Amino acid sequence: MADLSRLPGRAEHEWQWQLRAACREVGPGRFFHPEGERGEDRSARDHAAKKVCAACPVRAQCLRHALRVQEPYGVWGGLTEEERRAVLVPHRVTA
């Protein structure tokens, strides 16, 4: 579950970017995998979702939102949940 304490609240201007999102006309099935989806099926769905994101005029805002609230599921801003986790993991410096 997303960390709701990180959501920006009811300030309408914080959410206006969603009205211009390319995914609004596609539906959630392309961006959120069904339970148990693996392998080629999941890769194909992720690829199709990322293709929508690549042409989205609010991709940066979407990704910023997903990283800020730590969205645990789906493709947001062109990154899967695994890719977002990798971005959020602090880089370790080894001696």
Contacts in CASP RR format, 6 or more apart in sequence:
PFRMAT RR
TARGET T0000
AUTHOR 0000-0000-0000
METHOD contacts of the structure
MODEL  1
MADLSRLPGRAEHEWQWQLRAACREVGPGRFFHPEGERGEDRSARDHAAK
KVCAACPVRAQCLRHALRVQEPYGVWGGLTEEERRAVLVPHRVTA
1 72 0 8 1.000
2 69 0 8 1.000
2 70 0 8 1.000
2 71 0 8 1.000
2 72 0 8 1.000
3 69 0 8 1.000
3 70 0 8 1.000
4 69 0 8 1.000
6 68 0 8 1.000
6 69 0 8 1.000
6 70 0 8 1.000
7 69 0 8 1.000
8 14 0 8 1.000
8 15 0 8 1.000
17 58 0 8 1.000
17 61 0 8 1.000
17 62 0 8 1.000
17 65 0 8 1.000
18 24 0 8 1.000
18 58 0 8 1.000
18 62 0 8 1.000
20 57 0 8 1.000
20 58 0 8 1.000
21 56 0 8 1.000
21 58 0 8 1.000
21 62 0 8 1.000
22 52 0 8 1.000
22 53 0 8 1.000
22 55 0 8 1.000
22 56 0 8 1.000
22 57 0 8 1.000
22 58 0 8 1.000
23 30 0 8 1.000
23 31 0 8 1.000
23 49 0 8 1.000
23 52 0 8 1.000
23 53 0 8 1.000
23 56 0 8 1.000
26 52 0 8 1.000
29 45 0 8 1.000
30 45 0 8 1.000
30 48 0 8 1.000
30 49 0 8 1.000
30 52 0 8 1.000
30 75 0 8 1.000
31 49 0 8 1.000
31 52 0 8 1.000
31 74 0 8 1.000
31 75 0 8 1.000
31 76 0 8 1.000
32 73 0 8 1.000
32 74 0 8 1.000
32 75 0 8 1.000
33 42 0 8 1.000
33 45 0 8 1.000
33 46 0 8 1.000
33 74 0 8 1.000
37 45 0 8 1.000
46 75 0 8 1.000
46 80 0 8 1.000
49 74 0 8 1.000
49 75 0 8 1.000
49 78 0 8 1.000
50 75 0 8 1.000
50 78 0 8 1.000
53 59 0 8 1.000
53 62 0 8 1.000
53 75 0 8 1.000
53 77 0 8 1.000
53 78 0 8 1.000
54 78 0 8 1.000
56 62 0 8 1.000
56 77 0 8 1.000
59 77 0 8 1.000
59 78 0 8 1.000
60 77 0 8 1.000
62 76 0 8 1.000
62 77 0 8 1.000
62 78 0 8 1.000
63 76 0 8 1.000
63 77 0 8 1.000
63 78 0 8 1.000
63 79 0 8 1.000
63 84 0 8 1.000
65 71 0 8 1.000
65 76 0 8 1.000
66 76 0 8 1.000
66 77 0 8 1.000
66 79 0 8 1.000
66 84 0 8 1.000
67 84 0 8 1.000
67 87 0 8 1.000
67 88 0 8 1.000
70 84 0 8 1.000
70 88 0 8 1.000
71 81 0 8 1.000
71 84 0 8 1.000
72 81 0 8 1.000
73 81 0 8 1.000
74 80 0 8 1.000
74 81 0 8 1.000
76 84 0 8 1.000
79 87 0 8 1.000
END
